[in-house]
Amino acid sequence: MATIKIKQVKSRISAPKDQKLTLDALGLRKLNAVVEKEATPQVLGMVRKVKHLVQVVE
């Protein structure tokens, strides 16, 4: 399975609680943090939910 790198580019301060929990589930806790995850449908759905806060790095 392919992997993707996800980088948090915007602050989570003003985000709703469910989006903060989604960032936690992705492993993003700080601004500019980068994590590498498998490109499963579950992970892609989480990325889609917080697409305004993260960026997929190639």
MOPAC internal coordinates of N, CA, C and O (Angstrom, degrees):
PM7 1SCF
backbone

  N    0.0000 0     0.00 0     0.00 0    0    0    0
  C    1.4455 1     0.00 0     0.00 0    1    0    0
  C    1.5221 1   109.24 1     0.00 0    2    1    0
  O    1.2310 1   120.37 1   -36.10 1    3    2    1
  N    1.3165 1   116.91 1   143.90 1    3    2    1
  C    1.4620 1   122.32 1  -179.20 1    5    3    2
  C    1.5265 1   110.57 1   -73.11 1    6    5    3
  O    1.2310 1   121.37 1   -25.05 1    7    6    5
  N    1.3165 1   114.99 1   154.95 1    7    6    5
  C    1.4670 1   120.06 1   176.48 1    9    7    6
  C    1.5235 1   108.94 1  -114.70 1   10    9    7
  O    1.2310 1   121.41 1   -27.12 1   11   10    9
  N    1.3212 1   114.90 1   152.88 1   11   10    9
  C    1.4575 1   121.39 1   176.19 1   13   11   10
  C    1.5216 1   108.41 1  -128.00 1   14   13   11
  O    1.2310 1   120.76 1   -29.04 1   15   14   13
  N    1.3184 1   116.15 1   150.96 1   15   14   13
  C    1.4605 1   121.95 1   174.66 1   17   15   14
  C    1.5164 1   107.71 1  -104.84 1   18   17   15
  O    1.2310 1   121.04 1   -49.14 1   19   18   17
  N    1.3169 1   115.61 1   130.86 1   19   18   17
  C    1.4609 1   122.01 1  -177.19 1   21   19   18
  C    1.5202 1   107.81 1  -118.16 1   22   21   19
  O    1.2310 1   120.70 1   -50.18 1   23   22   21
  N    1.3298 1   116.26 1   129.82 1   23   22   21
  C    1.4635 1   121.95 1  -179.13 1   25   23   22
  C    1.5190 1   109.37 1  -121.25 1   26   25   23
  O    1.2310 1   120.51 1   -47.42 1   27   26   25
  N    1.3231 1   116.63 1   132.58 1   27   26   25
  C    1.4618 1   121.11 1   176.21 1   29   27   26
  C    1.5185 1   108.19 1   -83.15 1   30   29   27
  O    1.2310 1   120.57 1   -59.11 1   31   30   29
  N    1.3456 1   116.52 1   120.89 1   31   30   29
  C    1.4641 1   120.66 1  -175.25 1   33   31   30
  C    1.5243 1   113.53 1  -112.76 1   34   33   31
  O    1.2310 1   119.65 1   165.94 1   35   34   33
  N    1.3359 1   118.28 1   -14.06 1   35   34   33
  C    1.4643 1   121.18 1   178.02 1   37   35   34
  C    1.5171 1   109.40 1  -126.78 1   38   37   35
  O    1.2310 1   121.17 1   -24.76 1   39   38   37
  N    1.3116 1   115.36 1   155.24 1   39   38   37
  C    1.4598 1   121.68 1  -177.63 1   41   39   38
  C    1.5207 1   111.50 1   -68.72 1   42   41   39
  O    1.2310 1   121.46 1   -31.00 1   43   42   41
  N    1.3244 1   114.81 1   149.00 1   43   42   41
  C    1.4640 1   121.28 1   178.67 1   45   43   42
  C    1.5221 1   112.08 1   -93.71 1   46   45   43
  O    1.2310 1   119.29 1  -177.69 1   47   46   45
  N    1.3173 1   118.96 1     2.31 1   47   46   45
  C    1.4614 1   122.17 1  -172.01 1   49   47   46
  C    1.5243 1   112.16 1   -59.56 1   50   49   47
  O    1.2310 1   119.95 1   132.58 1   51   50   49
  N    1.3149 1   117.69 1   -47.42 1   51   50   49
  C    1.4628 1   119.42 1  -176.01 1   53   51   50
  C    1.5303 1   113.17 1   -92.51 1   54   53   51
  O    1.2310 1   119.89 1  -173.15 1   55   54   53
  N    1.3290 1   117.81 1     6.85 1   55   54   53
  C    1.4652 1   121.18 1  -178.25 1   57   55   54
  C    1.5310 1   110.03 1   -78.85 1   58   57   55
  O    1.2310 1   120.08 1   -29.65 1   59   58   57
  N    1.3321 1   117.45 1   150.35 1   59   58   57
  C    1.4684 1   120.46 1   175.36 1   61   59   58
  C    1.5338 1   111.29 1   -64.63 1   62   61   59
  O    1.2310 1   120.89 1   -17.55 1   63   62   61
  N    1.3104 1   115.91 1   162.45 1   63   62   61
  C    1.4552 1   121.24 1  -174.48 1   65   63   62
  C    1.5297 1   112.22 1   -60.68 1   66   65   63
  O    1.2310 1   119.90 1   140.71 1   67   66   65
  N    1.3371 1   117.80 1   -39.29 1   67   66   65
  C    1.4632 1   119.42 1  -178.54 1   69   67   66
  C    1.5261 1   111.32 1   -65.14 1   70   69   67
  O    1.2310 1   119.91 1   147.04 1   71   70   69
  N    1.3328 1   117.79 1   -32.96 1   71   70   69
  C    1.4617 1   120.22 1   176.98 1   73   71   70
  C    1.5274 1   111.29 1   -73.05 1   74   73   71
  O    1.2310 1   120.21 1   145.16 1   75   74   73
  N    1.3222 1   117.21 1   -34.84 1   75   74   73
  C    1.4634 1   120.19 1   175.51 1   77   75   74
  C    1.5217 1   110.37 1   -64.12 1   78   77   75
  O    1.2310 1   120.56 1   139.53 1   79   78   77
  N    1.3299 1   116.54 1   -40.47 1   79   78   77
  C    1.4598 1   120.18 1   178.31 1   81   79   78
  C    1.5247 1   111.22 1   -67.08 1   82   81   79
  O    1.2310 1   120.28 1   146.09 1   83   82   81
  N    1.3275 1   117.07 1   -33.91 1   83   82   81
  C    1.4603 1   120.66 1   176.38 1   85   83   82
  C    1.5242 1   110.79 1   -65.49 1   86   85   83
  O    1.2310 1   120.12 1   137.93 1   87   86   85
  N    1.3337 1   117.38 1   -42.07 1   87   86   85
  C    1.4632 1   120.54 1   176.32 1   89   87   86
  C    1.5258 1   110.41 1   -61.95 1   90   89   87
  O    1.2310 1   120.23 1   139.39 1   91   90   89
  N    1.3358 1   117.16 1   -40.61 1   91   90   89
  C    1.4640 1   120.62 1   176.88 1   93   91   90
  C    1.5273 1   111.09 1   -61.23 1   94   93   91
  O    1.2310 1   120.58 1   138.13 1   95   94   93
  N    1.3313 1   116.51 1   -41.87 1   95   94   93
  C    1.4610 1   120.81 1  -179.39 1   97   95   94
  C    1.5269 1   111.32 1   -65.77 1   98   97   95
  O    1.2310 1   120.56 1   149.26 1   99   98   97
  N    1.3220 1   116.54 1   -30.74 1   99   98   97
  C    1.4652 1   119.88 1   176.51 1  101   99   98
  C    1.5255 1   111.87 1   -78.71 1  102  101   99
  O    1.2310 1   119.91 1   166.27 1  103  102  101
  N    1.3241 1   117.77 1   -13.73 1  103  102  101
  C    1.4578 1   121.38 1  -179.46 1  105  103  102
  C    1.5127 1   113.51 1    91.47 1  106  105  103
  O    1.2310 1   120.33 1  -164.27 1  107  106  105
  N    1.3372 1   116.98 1    15.73 1  107  106  105
  C    1.4663 1   121.41 1   180.00 1  109  107  106
  C    1.5154 1   109.41 1   -99.12 1  110  109  107
  O    1.2310 1   120.57 1   -65.92 1  111  110  109
  N    1.3256 1   116.52 1   114.08 1  111  110  109
  C    1.4396 1   120.51 1  -177.10 1  113  111  110
  C    1.5318 1   112.74 1  -117.97 1  114  113  111
  O    1.2310 1   120.00 1   159.05 1  115  114  113
  N    1.3318 1   117.60 1   -20.95 1  115  114  113
  C    1.4651 1   121.65 1  -178.27 1  117  115  114
  C    1.5204 1   110.19 1  -128.81 1  118  117  115
  O    1.2310 1   121.17 1   -22.26 1  119  118  117
  N    1.3146 1   115.37 1   157.74 1  119  118  117
  C    1.4525 1   121.77 1   176.40 1  121  119  118
  C    1.5271 1   109.43 1   -64.66 1  122  121  119
  O    1.2310 1   120.13 1   -39.37 1  123  122  121
  N    1.3170 1   117.36 1   140.63 1  123  122  121
  C    1.4694 1   125.42 1  -178.36 1  125  123  122
  C    1.5250 1   113.31 1    67.88 1  126  125  123
  O    1.2310 1   119.60 1  -166.48 1  127  126  125
  N    1.3156 1   118.38 1    13.52 1  127  126  125
  C    1.4532 1   121.18 1   175.14 1  129  127  126
  C    1.5220 1   109.00 1   -74.91 1  130  129  127
  O    1.2310 1   120.58 1   -35.41 1  131  130  129
  N    1.3363 1   116.49 1   144.59 1  131  130  129
  C    1.4619 1   121.71 1   179.62 1  133  131  130
  C    1.5228 1   108.15 1  -124.45 1  134  133  131
  O    1.2310 1   120.74 1   -47.90 1  135  134  133
  N    1.3351 1   116.20 1   132.10 1  135  134  133
  C    1.4553 1   121.69 1   174.99 1  137  135  134
  C    1.5216 1   108.59 1  -126.62 1  138  137  135
  O    1.2310 1   121.06 1   -27.57 1  139  138  137
  N    1.3198 1   115.57 1   152.43 1  139  138  137
  C    1.4593 1   121.06 1   177.87 1  141  139  138
  C    1.5223 1   107.91 1  -113.02 1  142  141  139
  O    1.2310 1   120.91 1   -55.98 1  143  142  141
  N    1.3187 1   115.87 1   124.02 1  143  142  141
  C    1.4700 1   121.83 1  -176.53 1  145  143  142
  C    1.5206 1   109.88 1  -129.29 1  146  145  143
  O    1.2310 1   121.12 1   -23.51 1  147  146  145
  N    1.3405 1   115.46 1   156.49 1  147  146  145
  C    1.4571 1   121.07 1   171.20 1  149  147  146
  C    1.5239 1   108.82 1   -67.77 1  150  149  147
  O    1.2310 1   120.30 1   -36.38 1  151  150  149
  N    1.3137 1   117.03 1   143.62 1  151  150  149
  C    1.4695 1   121.90 1  -178.33 1  153  151  150
  C    1.5271 1   110.50 1   -85.35 1  154  153  151
  O    1.2310 1   120.78 1  -115.71 1  155  154  153
  N    1.3274 1   116.12 1    64.29 1  155  154  153
  C    1.4567 1   121.06 1   177.75 1  157  155  154
  C    1.5271 1   109.24 1   -87.81 1  158  157  155
  O    1.2310 1   119.93 1   -18.29 1  159  158  157
  N    1.3237 1   117.74 1   161.71 1  159  158  157
  C    1.4687 1   119.39 1   178.06 1  161  159  158
  C    1.5277 1   112.85 1   -59.16 1  162  161  159
  O    1.2310 1   119.80 1   147.30 1  163  162  161
  N    1.3269 1   117.98 1   -32.70 1  163  162  161
  C    1.4584 1   121.10 1   179.67 1  165  163  162
  C    1.5301 1   110.66 1   -66.78 1  166  165  163
  O    1.2310 1   120.25 1   134.73 1  167  166  165
  N    1.3236 1   117.13 1   -45.27 1  167  166  165
  C    1.4646 1   121.15 1  -179.27 1  169  167  166
  C    1.5251 1   110.07 1   -68.01 1  170  169  167
  O    1.2310 1   120.02 1   138.36 1  171  170  169
  N    1.3242 1   117.56 1   -41.64 1  171  170  169
  C    1.4615 1   120.36 1   178.81 1  173  171  170
  C    1.5236 1   111.62 1   -63.39 1  174  173  171
  O    1.2310 1   120.07 1   145.68 1  175  174  173
  N    1.3277 1   117.46 1   -34.32 1  175  174  173
  C    1.4548 1   121.08 1   175.86 1  177  175  174
  C    1.5158 1   111.90 1   -67.03 1  178  177  175
  O    1.2310 1   120.38 1   140.82 1  179  178  177
  N    1.3380 1   116.88 1   -39.18 1  179  178  177
  C    1.4672 1   119.96 1   177.14 1  181  179  178
  C    1.5235 1   110.62 1   -65.75 1  182  181  179
  O    1.2310 1   120.48 1   139.87 1  183  182  181
  N    1.3278 1   116.68 1   -40.13 1  183  182  181
  C    1.4641 1   120.34 1   178.13 1  185  183  182
  C    1.5228 1   109.83 1   -63.40 1  186  185  183
  O    1.2310 1   120.23 1   139.18 1  187  186  185
  N    1.3221 1   117.17 1   -40.82 1  187  186  185
  C    1.4659 1   120.87 1   179.54 1  189  187  186
  C    1.5199 1   110.94 1   -63.39 1  190  189  187
  O    1.2310 1   120.35 1   145.51 1  191  190  189
  N    1.3357 1   116.95 1   -34.49 1  191  190  189
  C    1.4658 1   120.44 1  -178.53 1  193  191  190
  C    1.5303 1   111.89 1   -67.44 1  194  193  191
  O    1.2310 1   120.18 1   145.60 1  195  194  193
  N    1.3202 1   117.26 1   -34.40 1  195  194  193
  C    1.4725 1   121.10 1  -178.21 1  197  195  194
  C    1.5258 1   110.90 1  -115.28 1  198  197  195
  O    1.2310 1   120.25 1  -146.16 1  199  198  197
  N    1.3236 1   117.13 1    33.84 1  199  198  197
  C    1.4632 1   121.52 1  -175.50 1  201  199  198
  C    1.5190 1   113.23 1   -61.26 1  202  201  199
  O    1.2310 1   119.68 1   156.56 1  203  202  201
  N    1.3262 1   118.21 1   -23.44 1  203  202  201
  C    1.4556 1   121.63 1   179.01 1  205  203  202
  C    1.5300 1   112.13 1   -80.40 1  206  205  203
  O    1.2310 1   120.08 1   169.28 1  207  206  205
  N    1.3292 1   117.44 1   -10.72 1  207  206  205
  C    1.4588 1   121.93 1  -179.15 1  209  207  206
  C    1.5291 1   112.91 1  -107.87 1  210  209  207
  O    1.2310 1   120.17 1   162.30 1  211  210  209
  N    1.3281 1   117.28 1   -17.70 1  211  210  209
  C    1.4600 1   121.10 1  -174.22 1  213  211  210
  C    1.5229 1   110.11 1  -124.76 1  214  213  211
  O    1.2310 1   122.02 1   -11.62 1  215  214  213
  N    1.3432 1   113.74 1   168.38 1  215  214  213
  C    1.4559 1   121.82 1   176.94 1  217  215  214
  C    1.5182 1   106.82 1  -139.11 1  218  217  215
  O    1.2310 1   120.25 1   -42.82 1  219  218  217
  N    1.3382 1   117.13 1   137.18 1  219  218  217
  C    1.4463 1   121.04 1   176.52 1  221  219  218
  C    1.5249 1   106.91 1   -87.02 1  222  221  219
  O    1.2310 1   120.80 1   -60.27 1  223  222  221
  N    1.3496 1   116.08 1   119.73 1  223  222  221
  C    1.4569 1   122.98 1  -177.56 1  225  223  222
  C    1.5209 1   108.25 1   -95.55 1  226  225  223
  O    1.2310 1   120.46 1   -48.67 1  227  226  225
  N    1.3032 1   116.73 1   131.33 1  227  226  225
  C    1.4725 1   120.25 1   179.40 1  229  227  226
  C    1.4984 1   111.13 1   -86.71 1  230  229  227
  O    1.2310 1   120.10 1   180.00 1  231  230  229

